Amino acid sequence: MHIDIPEKRYYSIGEVAKAFKVNASLIRFWEKEFDVLKPKKNAKGNRKFTPEDIKNLQFIYHLVKERGFTLEGAKIHLKEERQKALSNFEIIRKLESIKSQLKKIKEQL
């Protein structure tokens, strides 16, 4: 899944939920379950997700929703294979983006 979200310093939970097409409650749940997610909270307690949080959420989404990992399986995978898996995941996402752009160019020809 390619998440189309503009580059910003911080994202609200509403923006994140909308980008992932999930409920904000799922994002809050994943925040509790996965310690790689550490959104900052303002004085009111509103979560502010960083681009790094978004990258981690994309990986969690990929493992749980696209590959069918259980939460425990995803946690183990994140801990054991995090750097290698994240690197591979980012390469795949970049290639998918390039493929999408090439298709758009082809349609315009």
N, CA, C and O atoms as CSV, one atom per row, in Angstrom:
chain,resi,resn,atom,element,x,y,z
A,1,MET,N,N,0.842,-1.176,0.000
A,1,MET,CA,C,0.000,0.000,0.000
A,1,MET,C,C,0.885,1.237,0.000
A,1,MET,O,O,1.750,1.399,0.861
A,2,HIS,N,N,0.661,2.090,-0.960
A,2,HIS,CA,C,1.401,3.348,-1.009
A,2,HIS,C,C,0.597,4.400,-0.256
A,2,HIS,O,O,-0.552,4.681,-0.597
A,3,ILE,N,N,1.210,4.975,0.763
A,3,ILE,CA,C,0.548,6.002,1.568
A,3,ILE,C,C,0.866,7.351,0.958
A,3,ILE,O,O,2.027,7.752,0.877
A,4,ASP,N,N,-0.175,8.048,0.530
A,4,ASP,CA,C,0.004,9.362,-0.073
A,4,ASP,C,C,-0.252,10.413,0.997
A,4,ASP,O,O,-1.395,10.784,1.262
A,5,ILE,N,N,0.824,10.883,1.604
A,5,ILE,CA,C,0.709,11.841,2.697
A,5,ILE,C,C,1.758,12.929,2.456
A,5,ILE,O,O,2.924,12.608,2.225
A,6,PRO,N,N,1.375,14.191,2.505
A,6,PRO,CA,C,2.340,15.263,2.234
A,6,PRO,C,C,3.457,15.297,3.267
A,6,PRO,O,O,3.259,14.918,4.422
A,7,GLU,N,N,4.627,15.751,2.846
A,7,GLU,CA,C,5.760,15.848,3.765
A,7,GLU,C,C,5.525,16.964,4.778
A,7,GLU,O,O,5.364,18.128,4.412
A,8,LYS,N,N,5.508,16.599,6.028
A,8,LYS,CA,C,5.339,17.557,7.115
A,8,LYS,C,C,6.240,17.127,8.258
A,8,LYS,O,O,6.784,16.023,8.265
A,9,ARG,N,N,6.385,18.012,9.212
A,9,ARG,CA,C,7.181,17.691,10.394
A,9,ARG,C,C,6.399,16.791,11.351
A,9,ARG,O,O,6.950,15.854,11.930
A,10,TYR,N,N,5.104,17.090,11.508
A,10,TYR,CA,C,4.232,16.317,12.397
A,10,TYR,C,C,2.876,16.101,11.737
A,10,TYR,O,O,2.404,16.926,10.955
A,11,TYR,N,N,2.268,14.974,12.071
A,11,TYR,CA,C,0.951,14.621,11.554
A,11,TYR,C,C,0.027,14.317,12.723
A,11,TYR,O,O,0.434,13.701,13.709
A,12,SER,N,N,-1.212,14.755,12.603
A,12,SER,CA,C,-2.199,14.439,13.642
A,12,SER,C,C,-2.660,13.000,13.452
A,12,SER,O,O,-2.459,12.407,12.392
A,13,ILE,N,N,-3.273,12.451,14.478
A,13,ILE,CA,C,-3.755,11.072,14.384
A,13,ILE,C,C,-4.851,10.958,13.318
A,13,ILE,O,O,-4.981,9.923,12.665
A,14,GLY,N,N,-5.628,12.018,13.149
A,14,GLY,CA,C,-6.658,12.031,12.110
A,14,GLY,C,C,-6.049,11.938,10.716
A,14,GLY,O,O,-6.534,11.187,9.869
A,15,GLU,N,N,-4.991,12.699,10.482
A,15,GLU,CA,C,-4.313,12.648,9.186
A,15,GLU,C,C,-3.725,11.262,8.932
A,15,GLU,O,O,-3.798,10.738,7.820
A,16,VAL,N,N,-3.148,10.685,9.966
A,16,VAL,CA,C,-2.526,9.366,9.843
A,16,VAL,C,C,-3.592,8.311,9.559
A,16,VAL,O,O,-3.432,7.486,8.660
A,17,ALA,N,N,-4.666,8.340,10.320
A,17,ALA,CA,C,-5.743,7.364,10.133
A,17,ALA,C,C,-6.336,7.472,8.726
A,17,ALA,O,O,-6.606,6.461,8.079
A,18,LYS,N,N,-6.531,8.692,8.268
A,18,LYS,CA,C,-7.091,8.910,6.929
A,18,LYS,C,C,-6.140,8.386,5.858
A,18,LYS,O,O,-6.583,7.744,4.905
A,19,ALA,N,N,-4.842,8.648,5.998
A,19,ALA,CA,C,-3.856,8.197,5.022
A,19,ALA,C,C,-3.814,6.671,4.928
A,19,ALA,O,O,-3.645,6.114,3.844
A,20,PHE,N,N,-3.967,6.003,6.070
A,20,PHE,CA,C,-3.930,4.536,6.098
A,20,PHE,C,C,-5.304,3.907,5.896
A,20,PHE,O,O,-5.427,2.686,5.801
A,21,LYS,N,N,-6.341,4.752,5.830
A,21,LYS,CA,C,-7.726,4.282,5.667
A,21,LYS,C,C,-8.114,3.306,6.785
A,21,LYS,O,O,-8.692,2.246,6.544
A,22,VAL,N,N,-7.769,3.709,8.024
A,22,VAL,CA,C,-8.130,2.923,9.210
A,22,VAL,C,C,-8.700,3.875,10.257
A,22,VAL,O,O,-8.619,5.094,10.103
A,23,ASN,N,N,-9.267,3.326,11.305
A,23,ASN,CA,C,-9.775,4.147,12.403
A,23,ASN,C,C,-8.623,4.637,13.272
A,23,ASN,O,O,-7.598,3.967,13.397
A,24,ALA,N,N,-8.801,5.807,13.868
A,24,ALA,CA,C,-7.791,6.349,14.785
A,24,ALA,C,C,-7.562,5.389,15.951
A,24,ALA,O,O,-6.461,5.324,16.497
A,25,SER,N,N,-8.596,4.649,16.329
A,25,SER,CA,C,-8.454,3.709,17.451
A,25,SER,C,C,-7.430,2.616,17.121
A,25,SER,O,O,-6.728,2.143,18.014
A,26,LEU,N,N,-7.339,2.211,15.853
A,26,LEU,CA,C,-6.348,1.202,15.470
A,26,LEU,C,C,-4.935,1.787,15.597
A,26,LEU,O,O,-4.013,1.102,16.042
A,27,ILE,N,N,-4.773,3.036,15.209
A,27,ILE,CA,C,-3.464,3.690,15.337
A,27,ILE,C,C,-3.072,3.765,16.815
A,27,ILE,O,O,-1.928,3.480,17.170
A,28,ARG,N,N,-4.030,4.153,17.682
A,28,ARG,CA,C,-3.752,4.215,19.124
A,28,ARG,C,C,-3.410,2.828,19.662
A,28,ARG,O,O,-2.514,2.689,20.495
A,29,PHE,N,N,-4.115,1.809,19.193
A,29,PHE,CA,C,-3.857,0.431,19.621
A,29,PHE,C,C,-2.445,0.011,19.219
A,29,PHE,O,O,-1.699,-0.534,20.033
A,30,TRP,N,N,-2.082,0.266,17.965
A,30,TRP,CA,C,-0.746,-0.096,17.507
A,30,TRP,C,C,0.321,0.670,18.285
A,30,TRP,O,O,1.403,0.145,18.547
A,31,GLU,N,N,0.014,1.904,18.651
A,31,GLU,CA,C,0.963,2.691,19.451
A,31,GLU,C,C,1.264,1.987,20.776
A,31,GLU,O,O,2.410,1.952,21.224
A,32,LYS,N,N,0.224,1.428,21.396
A,32,LYS,CA,C,0.410,0.703,22.660
A,32,LYS,C,C,1.166,-0.607,22.454
A,32,LYS,O,O,1.976,-1.006,23.290
A,33,GLU,N,N,0.891,-1.265,21.339
A,33,GLU,CA,C,1.455,-2.595,21.078
A,33,GLU,C,C,2.900,-2.566,20.578
A,33,GLU,O,O,3.683,-3.461,20.897
A,34,PHE,N,N,3.252,-1.556,19.806
A,34,PHE,CA,C,4.578,-1.499,19.177
A,34,PHE,C,C,5.375,-0.345,19.753
A,34,PHE,O,O,5.022,0.820,19.571
A,35,ASP,N,N,6.458,-0.678,20.454
A,35,ASP,CA,C,7.223,0.379,21.104
A,35,ASP,C,C,8.073,1.202,20.139
A,35,ASP,O,O,8.709,2.166,20.565
A,36,VAL,N,N,8.103,0.850,18.854
A,36,VAL,CA,C,8.807,1.708,17.885
A,36,VAL,C,C,7.991,2.961,17.585
A,36,VAL,O,O,8.522,3.944,17.066
A,37,LEU,N,N,6.708,2.924,17.910
A,37,LEU,CA,C,5.851,4.095,17.692
A,37,LEU,C,C,5.872,4.958,18.947
A,37,LEU,O,O,5.425,4.543,20.016
A,38,LYS,N,N,6.395,6.149,18.792
A,38,LYS,CA,C,6.502,7.063,19.932
A,38,LYS,C,C,6.091,8.474,19.518
A,38,LYS,O,O,6.927,9.377,19.482
A,39,PRO,N,N,4.805,8.669,19.206
A,39,PRO,CA,C,4.407,10.025,18.815
A,39,PRO,C,C,4.553,10.995,19.987
A,39,PRO,O,O,4.360,10.640,21.150
A,40,LYS,N,N,4.897,12.214,19.639
A,40,LYS,CA,C,4.986,13.242,20.673
A,40,LYS,C,C,3.561,13.659,21.031
A,40,LYS,O,O,2.647,13.534,20.217
A,41,LYS,N,N,3.384,14.148,22.238
A,41,LYS,CA,C,2.065,14.623,22.642
A,41,LYS,C,C,2.195,16.074,23.073
A,41,LYS,O,O,3.130,16.450,23.781
A,42,ASN,N,N,1.224,16.892,22.625
A,42,ASN,CA,C,1.260,18.297,23.028
A,42,ASN,C,C,0.611,18.455,24.405
A,42,ASN,O,O,0.249,17.466,25.044
A,43,ALA,N,N,0.468,19.686,24.850
A,43,ALA,CA,C,-0.065,19.960,26.194
A,43,ALA,C,C,-1.466,19.382,26.390
A,43,ALA,O,O,-1.832,18.994,27.499
A,44,LYS,N,N,-2.243,19.326,25.317
A,44,LYS,CA,C,-3.599,18.775,25.393
A,44,LYS,C,C,-3.609,17.247,25.331
A,44,LYS,O,O,-4.648,16.619,25.535
A,45,GLY,N,N,-2.446,16.654,25.047
A,45,GLY,CA,C,-2.377,15.195,24.936
A,45,GLY,C,C,-2.607,14.680,23.530
A,45,GLY,O,O,-2.681,13.470,23.317
A,46,ASN,N,N,-2.724,15.594,22.555
A,46,ASN,CA,C,-2.911,15.177,21.160
A,46,ASN,C,C,-1.605,14.612,20.612
A,46,ASN,O,O,-0.528,15.171,20.820
A,47,ARG,N,N,-1.727,13.502,19.913
A,47,ARG,CA,C,-0.546,12.850,19.341
A,47,ARG,C,C,-0.074,13.597,18.103
A,47,ARG,O,O,-0.876,14.067,17.295
A,48,LYS,N,N,1.245,13.696,17.970
A,48,LYS,CA,C,1.865,14.290,16.790
A,48,LYS,C,C,2.884,13.278,16.275
A,48,LYS,O,O,3.925,13.056,16.894
A,49,PHE,N,N,2.572,12.673,15.141
A,49,PHE,CA,C,3.420,11.641,14.565
A,49,PHE,C,C,4.476,12.259,13.653
A,49,PHE,O,O,4.182,13.162,12.871
A,50,THR,N,N,5.699,11.766,13.760
A,50,THR,CA,C,6.804,12.243,12.943
A,50,THR,C,C,6.882,11.402,11.659
A,50,THR,O,O,6.257,10.346,11.569
A,51,PRO,N,N,7.652,11.876,10.665
A,51,PRO,CA,C,7.846,11.043,9.466
A,51,PRO,C,C,8.420,9.662,9.799
A,51,PRO,O,O,8.103,8.686,9.120
A,52,GLU,N,N,9.254,9.569,10.826
A,52,GLU,CA,C,9.793,8.270,11.254
A,52,GLU,C,C,8.667,7.363,11.771
A,52,GLU,O,O,8.656,6.163,11.497
A,53,ASP,N,N,7.717,7.949,12.522
A,53,ASP,CA,C,6.552,7.183,12.980
A,53,ASP,C,C,5.748,6.673,11.786
A,53,ASP,O,O,5.280,5.535,11.786
A,54,ILE,N,N,5.591,7.521,10.769
A,54,ILE,CA,C,4.831,7.144,9.573
A,54,ILE,C,C,5.511,5.968,8.878
A,54,ILE,O,O,4.844,5.031,8.441
A,55,LYS,N,N,6.832,6.019,8.779
A,55,LYS,CA,C,7.588,4.927,8.160
A,55,LYS,C,C,7.370,3.623,8.935
A,55,LYS,O,O,7.150,2.568,8.340
A,56,ASN,N,N,7.433,3.709,10.264
A,56,ASN,CA,C,7.198,2.522,11.103
A,56,ASN,C,C,5.763,2.027,10.971
A,56,ASN,O,O,5.524,0.820,10.930
A,57,LEU,N,N,4.808,2.951,10.903
A,57,LEU,CA,C,3.406,2.560,10.726
A,57,LEU,C,C,3.207,1.867,9.377
A,57,LEU,O,O,2.464,0.890,9.283
A,58,GLN,N,N,3.867,2.370,8.337
A,58,GLN,CA,C,3.748,1.731,7.027
A,58,GLN,C,C,4.261,0.293,7.099
A,58,GLN,O,O,3.669,-0.611,6.510
A,59,PHE,N,N,5.347,0.087,7.812
A,59,PHE,CA,C,5.920,-1.248,7.929
A,59,PHE,C,C,5.002,-2.156,8.751
A,59,PHE,O,O,4.779,-3.310,8.387
A,60,ILE,N,N,4.478,-1.637,9.846
A,60,ILE,CA,C,3.541,-2.411,10.673
A,60,ILE,C,C,2.301,-2.763,9.859
A,60,ILE,O,O,1.839,-3.904,9.882
A,61,TYR,N,N,1.765,-1.777,9.139
A,61,TYR,CA,C,0.590,-2.004,8.286
A,61,TYR,C,C,0.895,-3.111,7.281
A,61,TYR,O,O,0.090,-4.021,7.084
A,62,HIS,N,N,2.064,-3.025,6.648
A,62,HIS,CA,C,2.465,-4.018,5.660
A,62,HIS,C,C,2.512,-5.418,6.272
A,62,HIS,O,O,1.994,-6.372,5.691
A,63,LEU,N,N,3.129,-5.535,7.437
A,63,LEU,CA,C,3.250,-6.847,8.080
A,63,LEU,C,C,1.896,-7.406,8.500
A,63,LEU,O,O,1.589,-8.571,8.247
A,64,VAL,N,N,1.089,-6.565,9.144
A,64,VAL,CA,C,-0.172,-7.038,9.719
A,64,VAL,C,C,-1.288,-7.144,8.681
A,64,VAL,O,O,-1.962,-8.170,8.593
A,65,LYS,N,N,-1.477,-6.100,7.911
A,65,LYS,CA,C,-2.616,-6.060,6.988
A,65,LYS,C,C,-2.338,-6.710,5.638
A,65,LYS,O,O,-3.222,-7.347,5.066
A,66,GLU,N,N,-1.119,-6.557,5.124
A,66,GLU,CA,C,-0.830,-7.081,3.793
A,66,GLU,C,C,-0.233,-8.490,3.819
A,66,GLU,O,O,-0.536,-9.314,2.956
A,67,ARG,N,N,0.613,-8.760,4.809
A,67,ARG,CA,C,1.254,-10.078,4.867
A,67,ARG,C,C,0.584,-11.020,5.851
A,67,ARG,O,O,0.916,-12.205,5.892
A,68,GLY,N,N,-0.361,-10.513,6.652
A,68,GLY,CA,C,-1.133,-11.370,7.540
A,68,GLY,C,C,-0.431,-11.806,8.807
A,68,GLY,O,O,-0.807,-12.814,9.404
A,69,PHE,N,N,0.592,-11.061,9.235
A,69,PHE,CA,C,1.276,-11.391,10.488
A,69,PHE,C,C,0.331,-11.167,11.661
A,69,PHE,O,O,-0.515,-10.274,11.620
A,70,THR,N,N,0.474,-11.974,12.702
A,70,THR,CA,C,-0.202,-11.676,13.964
A,70,THR,C,C,0.554,-10.508,14.594
A,70,THR,O,O,1.659,-10.178,14.162
A,71,LEU,N,N,-0.032,-9.887,15.604
A,71,LEU,CA,C,0.678,-8.792,16.274
A,71,LEU,C,C,1.974,-9.297,16.892
A,71,LEU,O,O,3.009,-8.636,16.800
A,72,GLU,N,N,1.918,-10.475,17.527
A,72,GLU,CA,C,3.129,-11.041,18.135
A,72,GLU,C,C,4.175,-11.345,17.073
A,72,GLU,O,O,5.361,-11.082,17.272
A,73,GLY,N,N,3.744,-11.893,15.957
A,73,GLY,CA,C,4.664,-12.197,14.867
A,73,GLY,C,C,5.298,-10.931,14.305
A,73,GLY,O,O,6.491,-10.904,14.004
A,74,ALA,N,N,4.497,-9.894,14.168
A,74,ALA,CA,C,5.011,-8.618,13.664
A,74,ALA,C,C,6.018,-8.017,14.645
A,74,ALA,O,O,7.040,-7.470,14.231
A,75,LYS,N,N,5.729,-8.119,15.943
A,75,LYS,CA,C,6.656,-7.594,16.962
A,75,LYS,C,C,7.996,-8.315,16.885
A,75,LYS,O,O,9.052,-7.684,16.918
A,76,ILE,N,N,7.948,-9.637,16.781
A,76,ILE,CA,C,9.174,-10.432,16.701
A,76,ILE,C,C,9.946,-10.063,15.432
A,76,ILE,O,O,11.160,-9.858,15.466
A,77,HIS,N,N,9.232,-9.983,14.330
A,77,HIS,CA,C,9.860,-9.642,13.053
A,77,HIS,C,C,10.515,-8.269,13.131
A,77,HIS,O,O,11.628,-8.077,12.642
A,78,LEU,N,N,9.829,-7.326,13.741
A,78,LEU,CA,C,10.382,-5.971,13.884
A,78,LEU,C,C,11.669,-5.983,14.704
A,78,LEU,O,O,12.640,-5.314,14.351
A,79,LYS,N,N,11.677,-6.736,15.787
A,79,LYS,CA,C,12.859,-6.770,16.652
A,79,LYS,C,C,14.032,-7.487,16.003
A,79,LYS,O,O,15.161,-6.997,16.034
A,80,GLU,N,N,13.762,-8.654,15.410
A,80,GLU,CA,C,14.837,-9.487,14.890
A,80,GLU,C,C,15.371,-9.015,13.544
A,80,GLU,O,O,16.577,-9.059,13.298
A,81,GLU,N,N,14.499,-8.577,12.702
A,81,GLU,CA,C,14.880,-8.278,11.326
A,81,GLU,C,C,14.668,-6.812,10.965
A,81,GLU,O,O,14.642,-6.461,9.785
A,82,ARG,N,N,14.520,-5.971,11.950
A,82,ARG,CA,C,14.085,-4.599,11.717
A,82,ARG,C,C,14.860,-3.861,10.630
A,82,ARG,O,O,14.261,-3.390,9.664
A,83,GLN,N,N,16.159,-3.754,10.767
A,83,GLN,CA,C,16.925,-2.935,9.829
A,83,GLN,C,C,16.898,-3.526,8.425
A,83,GLN,O,O,16.678,-2.809,7.448
A,84,LYS,N,N,17.120,-4.824,8.327
A,84,LYS,CA,C,17.121,-5.480,7.018
A,84,LYS,C,C,15.742,-5.406,6.379
A,84,LYS,O,O,15.609,-5.078,5.199
A,85,ALA,N,N,14.727,-5.711,7.163
A,85,ALA,CA,C,13.362,-5.712,6.639
A,85,ALA,C,C,12.905,-4.302,6.268
A,85,ALA,O,O,12.257,-4.114,5.239
A,86,LEU,N,N,13.235,-3.318,7.089
A,86,LEU,CA,C,12.862,-1.938,6.771
A,86,LEU,C,C,13.544,-1.478,5.495
A,86,LEU,O,O,12.927,-0.804,4.670
A,87,SER,N,N,14.791,-1.829,5.328
A,87,SER,CA,C,15.534,-1.452,4.133
A,87,SER,C,C,14.883,-2.066,2.896
A,87,SER,O,O,14.661,-1.376,1.901
A,88,ASN,N,N,14.578,-3.356,2.957
A,88,ASN,CA,C,13.898,-4.024,1.843
A,88,ASN,C,C,12.532,-3.419,1.587
A,88,ASN,O,O,12.140,-3.220,0.437
A,89,PHE,N,N,11.812,-3.127,2.651
A,89,PHE,CA,C,10.476,-2.543,2.544
A,89,PHE,C,C,10.549,-1.186,1.841
A,89,PHE,O,O,9.738,-0.895,0.961
A,90,GLU,N,N,11.514,-0.366,2.229
A,90,GLU,CA,C,11.655,0.963,1.615
A,90,GLU,C,C,12.003,0.847,0.138
A,90,GLU,O,O,11.492,1.614,-0.678
A,91,ILE,N,N,12.860,-0.094,-0.216
A,91,ILE,CA,C,13.213,-0.296,-1.621
A,91,ILE,C,C,11.976,-0.697,-2.419
A,91,ILE,O,O,11.744,-0.176,-3.511
A,92,ILE,N,N,11.190,-1.613,-1.883
A,92,ILE,CA,C,9.971,-2.057,-2.566
A,92,ILE,C,C,9.005,-0.893,-2.739
A,92,ILE,O,O,8.423,-0.728,-3.811
A,93,ARG,N,N,8.827,-0.085,-1.698
A,93,ARG,CA,C,7.912,1.053,-1.786
A,93,ARG,C,C,8.380,2.064,-2.832
A,93,ARG,O,O,7.559,2.611,-3.568
A,94,LYS,N,N,9.673,2.315,-2.907
A,94,LYS,CA,C,10.206,3.252,-3.910
A,94,LYS,C,C,9.977,2.702,-5.313
A,94,LYS,O,O,9.594,3.443,-6.218
A,95,LEU,N,N,10.210,1.409,-5.493
A,95,LEU,CA,C,9.987,0.800,-6.797
A,95,LEU,C,C,8.512,0.849,-7.193
A,95,LEU,O,O,8.188,1.080,-8.357
A,96,GLU,N,N,7.616,0.631,-6.224
A,96,GLU,CA,C,6.182,0.729,-6.511
A,96,GLU,C,C,5.805,2.140,-6.933
A,96,GLU,O,O,4.981,2.325,-7.829
A,97,SER,N,N,6.402,3.128,-6.293
A,97,SER,CA,C,6.146,4.525,-6.631
A,97,SER,C,C,6.639,4.826,-8.046
A,97,SER,O,O,5.942,5.488,-8.816
A,98,ILE,N,N,7.823,4.351,-8.389
A,98,ILE,CA,C,8.370,4.551,-9.729
A,98,ILE,C,C,7.482,3.876,-10.769
A,98,ILE,O,O,7.216,4.445,-11.829
A,99,LYS,N,N,7.024,2.665,-10.466
A,99,LYS,CA,C,6.148,1.931,-11.376
A,99,LYS,C,C,4.868,2.713,-11.622
A,99,LYS,O,O,4.403,2.818,-12.757
A,100,SER,N,N,4.303,3.258,-10.556
A,100,SER,CA,C,3.073,4.048,-10.663
A,100,SER,C,C,3.299,5.291,-11.532
A,100,SER,O,O,2.461,5.627,-12.369
A,101,GLN,N,N,4.419,5.961,-11.333
A,101,GLN,CA,C,4.734,7.151,-12.121
A,101,GLN,C,C,4.937,6.797,-13.590
A,101,GLN,O,O,4.497,7.533,-14.473
A,102,LEU,N,N,5.608,5.663,-13.857
A,102,LEU,CA,C,5.817,5.232,-15.232
A,102,LEU,C,C,4.498,4.898,-15.926
A,102,LEU,O,O,4.323,5.186,-17.110
A,103,LYS,N,N,3.575,4.292,-15.188
A,103,LYS,CA,C,2.256,3.988,-15.758
A,103,LYS,C,C,1.522,5.269,-16.140
A,103,LYS,O,O,0.885,5.336,-17.191
A,104,LYS,N,N,1.616,6.294,-15.275
A,104,LYS,CA,C,0.978,7.582,-15.572
A,104,LYS,C,C,1.572,8.208,-16.828
A,104,LYS,O,O,0.848,8.754,-17.661
A,105,ILE,N,N,2.905,8.126,-16.958
A,105,ILE,CA,C,3.570,8.675,-18.145
A,105,ILE,C,C,3.122,7.911,-19.392
A,105,ILE,O,O,2.856,8.520,-20.428
A,106,LYS,N,N,3.039,6.587,-19.298
A,106,LYS,CA,C,2.624,5.759,-20.420
A,106,LYS,C,C,1.211,6.132,-20.878
A,106,LYS,O,O,0.933,6.191,-22.076
A,107,GLU,N,N,0.321,6.383,-19.908
A,107,GLU,CA,C,-1.059,6.754,-20.239
A,107,GLU,C,C,-1.129,8.085,-20.955
A,107,GLU,O,O,-2.047,8.318,-21.740
A,108,GLN,N,N,-0.175,8.960,-20.697
A,108,GLN,CA,C,-0.172,10.292,-21.308
A,108,GLN,C,C,0.387,10.272,-22.727
A,108,GLN,O,O,0.219,11.239,-23.470
A,109,LEU,N,N,1.048,9.183,-23.111
A,109,LEU,CA,C,1.634,9.101,-24.448
A,109,LEU,C,C,0.605,8.875,-25.527
A,109,LEU,O,O,0.955,8.786,-26.704
